[in-house]
Amino acid sequence: MNYLVQNRSVIGRVVKLPNLRLCGLAGAVLFLAGCAAPGAPGEINDPYEKANRVVHAVNKGADRVFFRPTSQLYGNVVPRPVRTSLSNAANNLSGPRSVMNDLLQGNVEDAGHNLSRFLINSTIGVFGLFDPASGSFGLEDRETGFGDTLAVWGVQEGAYVETPLFGPSTERDAVGIFVDILTNPVSHIFEEGGEIAAATSLPSVLNSRFELADTVDGLLYESADSYSQLRLFYLESRRFELSGQTAAENAFDPYENLYEEVYEGLYDEF
């Protein structure tokens, strides 16, 4: 969370969509998500499969040509402590966004938790390069985004979509990605916030791709139908992840927390 929901910062700086245009696009997708029939537990709602497969082929090609070889080079050349610090910094910059969405979800406890974590790692942790909040203070990462907020508000997931570079998603989560890019507090608080986020995001994505190489390669290159495998893993894992926020009957646990292990670093959070 979404090869590059971890690269929201990079995409946001490269594409540079005007705010009104981005709001219009997000609003249109939100309208579609609201109109889409809710999927029953275990159901796969994929009316855009033909187009999704085309995007999947492009994403897979981008991985084969760029992300896979570059991540191997990055992982084998850059020492692990350096890679970990850069990933920590990228993760820390998502703190304000998590706090904002915690408040929108009415979760004051997590908002305070994430705010404390951000402040500690931004100061004692040297701008997020280190993570004393998790170690010394027991403040584990509780990242959230606008896609989670929409789920809490009762918006149905809508149809499955595979988005360029961002990877597997649903109509609801696609809206969440666009809104997260547009409203990232870091970009508004600091004059160079967007550039700083983009500079740390790509190394974080490459590190995640390197660390999870066996799992991702298995999904993309060793399965008979990588599109179907990725879709199944994403939907079941995402629904299970949200089961604590939405109705219990939507819970799935066939792969434990596969979403967190695979997509958080690759397809889901920059």
TORPAGU-80580 format. One record per residue (C-alpha): residue number from 0; chain; z, x, y. Coordinates in Angstrom, 1 decimal. Each point is the difference from the previous one (the first is absolute). Layout:
<recs>
{rec NUM; "A"; {Z; X; Y}} ...
</recs>
This chain:
<recs>
{rec 0; "A"; {0.0; 0.0; 0.0}} {rec 1; "A"; {-4.4; 0.0; -0.3}} {rec 2; "A"; {-1.1; 3.6; -0.5}} {rec 3; "A"; {0.4; 0.2; 3.6}} {rec 4; "A"; {2.5; -2.6; 1.0}} {rec 5; "A"; {1.5; 3.3; 0.2}} {rec 6; "A"; {-2.7; 0.9; 2.4}} {rec 7; "A"; {0.4; -2.8; 2.4}} {rec 8; "A"; {0.5; 2.5; 2.8}} {rec 9; "A"; {-3.1; 2.0; -0.8}} {rec 10; "A"; {-2.2; -3.1; -0.2}} {rec 11; "A"; {1.5; -1.5; 3.1}} {rec 12; "A"; {-0.8; 3.1; 2.0}} {rec 13; "A"; {-3.5; 0.5; -1.4}} {rec 14; "A"; {-1.2; -3.6; 0.2}} {rec 15; "A"; {1.6; -0.7; 3.4}} {rec 16; "A"; {-0.8; -3.7; -0.1}} {rec 17; "A"; {0.8; -1.8; 3.3}} {rec 18; "A"; {3.1; -2.0; -0.2}} {rec 19; "A"; {-1.7; -3.4; 0.5}} {rec 20; "A"; {-2.5; 0.8; -2.7}} {rec 21; "A"; {2.7; 1.1; -2.4}} {rec 22; "A"; {2.0; -3.1; 0.8}} {rec 23; "A"; {-3.0; -2.2; -0.6}} {rec 24; "A"; {-0.7; 1.6; -3.3}} {rec 25; "A"; {3.6; -0.2; -1.1}} {rec 26; "A"; {0.1; -3.7; 1.1}} {rec 27; "A"; {-3.1; -0.8; -2.0}} {rec 28; "A"; {1.3; 1.6; -3.2}} {rec 29; "A"; {3.3; -1.7; 0.6}} {rec 30; "A"; {-1.8; -3.3; 0.3}} {rec 31; "A"; {-1.8; 0.7; -3.3}} {rec 32; "A"; {3.2; 1.0; -1.7}} {rec 33; "A"; {1.7; -3.3; 1.2}} {rec 34; "A"; {-2.9; -2.0; -1.3}} {rec 35; "A"; {-0.3; 1.7; -3.4}} {rec 36; "A"; {1.5; -1.7; -3.0}} {rec 37; "A"; {3.3; 1.6; -1.0}} {rec 38; "A"; {-0.2; 1.9; -3.3}} {rec 39; "A"; {2.2; -1.0; -2.8}} {rec 40; "A"; {2.1; 2.6; -1.7}} {rec 41; "A"; {-2.3; 2.3; -2.0}} {rec 42; "A"; {-3.1; -1.5; 1.6}} {rec 43; "A"; {-2.7; 2.2; 1.4}} {rec 44; "A"; {-1.7; -1.5; 3.0}} {rec 45; "A"; {-3.1; 2.1; 0.6}} {rec 46; "A"; {-2.9; -2.1; 1.5}} {rec 47; "A"; {-1.3; 3.2; 1.8}} {rec 48; "A"; {-0.3; 2.0; -3.2}} {rec 49; "A"; {-3.7; 1.0; 0.5}} {rec 50; "A"; {0.7; 1.4; 3.5}} {rec 51; "A"; {3.3; 1.4; -1.1}} {rec 52; "A"; {-1.7; 2.0; -2.7}} {rec 53; "A"; {-2.4; 1.5; 2.5}} {rec 54; "A"; {3.0; 1.1; 2.2}} {rec 55; "A"; {1.8; 1.3; -3.1}} {rec 56; "A"; {-3.0; 2.2; -0.8}} {rec 57; "A"; {0.0; 1.4; 3.5}} {rec 58; "A"; {3.7; 0.7; -0.1}} {rec 59; "A"; {-0.3; 1.6; -3.4}} {rec 60; "A"; {-2.8; 2.1; 1.3}} {rec 61; "A"; {2.1; 1.1; 3.0}} {rec 62; "A"; {2.8; 1.0; -2.4}} {rec 63; "A"; {-2.3; 1.9; -2.2}} {rec 64; "A"; {-1.7; 1.9; 2.8}} {rec 65; "A"; {2.9; 0.5; 2.4}} {rec 66; "A"; {3.5; -1.1; -0.8}} {rec 67; "A"; {0.2; 1.2; -3.6}} {rec 68; "A"; {-1.4; 3.6; 0.6}} {rec 69; "A"; {1.7; 0.3; 3.4}} {rec 70; "A"; {3.4; -1.1; -1.4}} {rec 71; "A"; {-0.3; 2.6; -2.8}} {rec 72; "A"; {-0.8; 2.7; 2.5}} {rec 73; "A"; {2.9; -1.1; 2.3}} {rec 74; "A"; {2.5; -0.3; -2.8}} {rec 75; "A"; {-0.8; 3.3; -1.6}} {rec 76; "A"; {-0.2; 2.0; 3.3}} {rec 77; "A"; {2.8; -1.6; 2.2}} {rec 78; "A"; {3.5; 0.7; -1.3}} {rec 79; "A"; {1.9; -3.1; -1.2}} {rec 80; "A"; {2.8; 0.2; 2.7}} {rec 81; "A"; {-2.7; -0.1; 2.7}} {rec 82; "A"; {-1.8; -2.9; -1.6}} {rec 83; "A"; {3.3; -1.9; -0.4}} {rec 84; "A"; {0.9; 0.6; 3.6}} {rec 85; "A"; {-3.3; -1.3; 1.3}} {rec 86; "A"; {0.2; -3.1; -2.2}} {rec 87; "A"; {3.6; -0.5; 1.3}} {rec 88; "A"; {-1.2; 0.1; 3.6}} {rec 89; "A"; {-2.8; -2.5; -0.7}} {rec 90; "A"; {2.5; -2.3; -1.8}} {rec 91; "A"; {2.5; 0.3; 2.9}} {rec 92; "A"; {-2.6; -1.2; 2.5}} {rec 93; "A"; {-0.2; -3.3; -1.9}} {rec 94; "A"; {3.7; -0.6; 0.8}} {rec 95; "A"; {-0.4; -2.0; 3.2}} {rec 96; "A"; {-2.7; -2.2; -1.6}} {rec 97; "A"; {2.5; -0.8; -2.9}} {rec 98; "A"; {2.7; -0.8; 2.5}} {rec 99; "A"; {-2.3; -2.4; 1.9}} {rec 100; "A"; {-1.0; -1.8; -3.2}} {rec 101; "A"; {3.5; -0.2; -1.3}} {rec 102; "A"; {0.9; -1.9; 3.2}} {rec 103; "A"; {-3.0; -2.2; -0.4}} {rec 104; "A"; {1.2; -0.8; -3.5}} {rec 105; "A"; {3.5; -0.7; 1.2}} {rec 106; "A"; {1.4; 2.9; -2.0}} {rec 107; "A"; {2.5; 1.5; 2.5}} {rec 108; "A"; {1.7; 2.1; -2.6}} {rec 109; "A"; {-3.2; 1.9; -1.0}} {rec 110; "A"; {-1.0; 0.2; 3.7}} {rec 111; "A"; {3.3; 1.9; 0.7}} {rec 112; "A"; {-0.5; 2.1; -3.1}} {rec 113; "A"; {-3.5; 1.0; 0.9}} {rec 114; "A"; {0.9; 0.7; 3.6}} {rec 115; "A"; {2.8; 2.2; -1.0}} {rec 116; "A"; {-2.2; 1.8; -2.4}} {rec 117; "A"; {-2.7; 0.6; 2.6}} {rec 118; "A"; {2.5; 1.3; 2.6}} {rec 119; "A"; {1.7; 2.4; -2.5}} {rec 120; "A"; {-3.3; 1.4; -1.3}} {rec 121; "A"; {-1.5; 0.3; 3.5}} {rec 122; "A"; {2.9; 2.0; 1.2}} {rec 123; "A"; {1.9; 1.8; -2.7}} {rec 124; "A"; {-3.1; -0.1; -2.2}} {rec 125; "A"; {-2.1; 1.8; 2.7}} {rec 126; "A"; {-2.5; -2.7; 0.9}} {rec 127; "A"; {0.0; -1.3; -3.6}} {rec 128; "A"; {-1.0; 3.3; -1.7}} {rec 129; "A"; {3.2; -0.3; -2.0}} {rec 130; "A"; {1.7; -3.1; -1.5}} {rec 131; "A"; {3.8; 0.4; 0.4}} {rec 132; "A"; {0.2; -3.8; 0.3}} {rec 133; "A"; {-0.7; -0.4; -3.7}} {rec 134; "A"; {2.1; 2.9; -1.2}} {rec 135; "A"; {3.0; 0.5; 2.2}} {rec 136; "A"; {0.3; -3.6; 1.4}} {rec 137; "A"; {-1.1; -2.1; -3.0}} {rec 138; "A"; {-2.7; -1.8; 2.1}} {rec 139; "A"; {-2.9; -0.4; -2.4}} {rec 140; "A"; {-3.4; -1.0; 1.2}} {rec 141; "A"; {-0.5; -3.8; 0.3}} {rec 142; "A"; {-3.5; 0.0; 1.5}} {rec 143; "A"; {-1.6; -3.3; 0.8}} {rec 144; "A"; {-3.0; -1.3; 1.9}} {rec 145; "A"; {-1.6; -3.1; 1.4}} {rec 146; "A"; {-1.5; -0.9; -3.4}} {rec 147; "A"; {3.6; -0.4; -1.2}} {rec 148; "A"; {0.9; -1.9; 3.1}} {rec 149; "A"; {-2.8; -2.5; -0.7}} {rec 150; "A"; {1.2; -0.4; -3.5}} {rec 151; "A"; {3.5; -0.8; 1.2}} {rec 152; "A"; {-1.5; -2.5; 2.5}} {rec 153; "A"; {-1.6; -1.8; -3.0}} {rec 154; "A"; {-3.6; 1.0; 0.6}} {rec 155; "A"; {-1.9; -0.1; -3.4}} {rec 156; "A"; {-1.5; 3.3; -1.2}} {rec 157; "A"; {-3.5; -1.4; 0.1}} {rec 158; "A"; {-2.9; 1.5; -1.9}} {rec 159; "A"; {-0.1; 3.6; -1.3}} {rec 160; "A"; {-2.0; 2.4; 2.2}} {rec 161; "A"; {-0.8; 3.7; -0.3}} {rec 162; "A"; {-0.3; 1.4; 3.5}} {rec 163; "A"; {-1.9; 3.2; 1.0}} {rec 164; "A"; {2.3; 3.0; -0.3}} {rec 165; "A"; {3.2; -2.2; -0.1}} {rec 166; "A"; {-0.8; -1.0; -3.5}} {rec 167; "A"; {1.4; -3.0; -1.9}} {rec 168; "A"; {1.6; -2.8; 2.0}} {rec 169; "A"; {0.1; -3.7; 0.5}} {rec 170; "A"; {-1.0; -2.1; 3.0}} {rec 171; "A"; {3.6; -0.2; 1.1}} {rec 172; "A"; {0.6; 3.8; -0.4}} {rec 173; "A"; {-3.3; 0.8; 1.8}} {rec 174; "A"; {1.3; -1.9; 3.0}} {rec 175; "A"; {3.3; 2.0; -0.3}} {rec 176; "A"; {-1.9; 3.3; 0.1}} {rec 177; "A"; {-1.9; -0.9; 3.2}} {rec 178; "A"; {3.1; -1.3; 1.7}} {rec 179; "A"; {2.0; 3.1; -1.0}} {rec 180; "A"; {-2.7; 2.2; 1.5}} {rec 181; "A"; {-0.2; -2.0; 3.2}} {rec 182; "A"; {3.8; -0.3; 0.5}} {rec 183; "A"; {1.3; 3.3; -1.2}} {rec 184; "A"; {2.9; 0.6; 2.4}} {rec 185; "A"; {-0.4; 3.8; -0.2}} {rec 186; "A"; {-3.4; -0.3; 1.7}} {rec 187; "A"; {1.5; -1.9; 2.9}} {rec 188; "A"; {3.3; 1.9; 0.4}} {rec 189; "A"; {-1.6; 3.5; 0.1}} {rec 190; "A"; {-3.1; 0.8; 2.0}} {rec 191; "A"; {-1.3; 2.1; -2.8}} {rec 192; "A"; {1.6; -2.0; -2.8}} {rec 193; "A"; {-3.3; -1.0; -1.6}} {rec 194; "A"; {-1.3; 3.5; -0.1}} {rec 195; "A"; {3.3; 1.3; -1.5}} {rec 196; "A"; {-0.1; -2.7; -2.7}} {rec 197; "A"; {-3.6; 0.8; -0.9}} {rec 198; "A"; {0.7; 3.7; -0.2}} {rec 199; "A"; {2.8; -0.5; -2.6}} {rec 200; "A"; {-1.7; -2.9; -1.9}} {rec 201; "A"; {-2.9; 1.9; -1.6}} {rec 202; "A"; {2.3; 2.7; -1.5}} {rec 203; "A"; {2.3; -2.7; -1.3}} {rec 204; "A"; {-2.9; -1.8; -1.7}} {rec 205; "A"; {-1.3; 3.2; -1.5}} {rec 206; "A"; {3.4; 0.9; -1.3}} {rec 207; "A"; {0.4; -3.5; -1.6}} {rec 208; "A"; {-3.4; 0.3; -1.6}} {rec 209; "A"; {0.9; 3.4; -1.4}} {rec 210; "A"; {3.4; -1.0; -1.3}} {rec 211; "A"; {-1.3; -3.1; -1.7}} {rec 212; "A"; {-3.3; 1.5; -1.2}} {rec 213; "A"; {0.4; -0.8; -3.7}} {rec 214; "A"; {0.9; -3.6; 0.7}} {rec 215; "A"; {-2.8; -0.6; 2.5}} {rec 216; "A"; {-2.6; 1.9; -2.0}} {rec 217; "A"; {0.9; -2.2; -3.0}} {rec 218; "A"; {-0.5; -3.1; 2.0}} {rec 219; "A"; {-3.2; 1.0; 1.7}} {rec 220; "A"; {-1.8; 2.2; -2.5}} {rec 221; "A"; {1.4; -0.7; -3.5}} {rec 222; "A"; {0.0; -3.8; -0.2}} {rec 223; "A"; {-3.0; -2.0; -1.2}} {rec 224; "A"; {0.0; -2.1; 3.2}} {rec 225; "A"; {1.9; 1.8; 2.8}} {rec 226; "A"; {-0.5; -3.0; 2.4}} {rec 227; "A"; {1.7; -2.5; -2.4}} {rec 228; "A"; {2.8; 2.5; -0.8}} {rec 229; "A"; {0.7; 0.7; 3.6}} {rec 230; "A"; {0.0; -3.7; 0.9}} {rec 231; "A"; {2.3; -0.9; -2.8}} {rec 232; "A"; {2.5; 2.8; 0.8}} {rec 233; "A"; {0.0; -0.8; 3.7}} {rec 234; "A"; {0.5; -3.7; -0.3}} {rec 235; "A"; {2.7; 0.1; -2.6}} {rec 236; "A"; {1.8; 2.8; 1.6}} {rec 237; "A"; {-0.2; -1.5; 3.5}} {rec 238; "A"; {1.2; -3.4; -1.2}} {rec 239; "A"; {2.9; 1.7; -1.8}} {rec 240; "A"; {0.8; 2.0; 3.1}} {rec 241; "A"; {0.2; -3.1; 2.1}} {rec 242; "A"; {1.9; -2.0; -2.6}} {rec 243; "A"; {3.3; 0.7; 1.8}} {rec 244; "A"; {-1.4; -1.4; 3.2}} {rec 245; "A"; {-1.9; -3.0; -1.4}} {rec 246; "A"; {0.4; -2.5; -2.8}} {rec 247; "A"; {1.4; 1.4; -3.2}} {rec 248; "A"; {-2.8; -1.6; -2.1}} {rec 249; "A"; {-2.4; 2.5; 1.6}} {rec 250; "A"; {1.8; 3.0; -1.5}} {rec 251; "A"; {-1.9; 2.3; -2.2}} {rec 252; "A"; {1.5; 3.1; -1.8}} {rec 253; "A"; {-2.7; 1.2; -2.5}} {rec 254; "A"; {-0.2; 3.5; 1.5}} {rec 255; "A"; {3.4; 0.4; 1.6}} {rec 256; "A"; {-0.6; 1.1; 3.7}} {rec 257; "A"; {-3.5; 1.2; -0.5}} {rec 258; "A"; {-0.9; -1.1; 3.5}} {rec 259; "A"; {2.6; 2.3; 1.5}} {rec 260; "A"; {-0.9; 2.9; -2.3}} {rec 261; "A"; {-3.8; -0.2; 0.4}} {rec 262; "A"; {-1.0; -2.0; 3.1}} {rec 263; "A"; {2.8; 0.8; 2.5}} {rec 264; "A"; {-1.3; 3.6; 0.2}} {rec 265; "A"; {-3.6; -0.7; -0.5}} {rec 266; "A"; {-1.1; -3.5; 0.9}} {rec 267; "A"; {2.9; -1.2; 1.9}} {rec 268; "A"; {1.7; 1.8; 3.1}} {rec 269; "A"; {-1.0; 2.6; 2.5}} 
</recs>
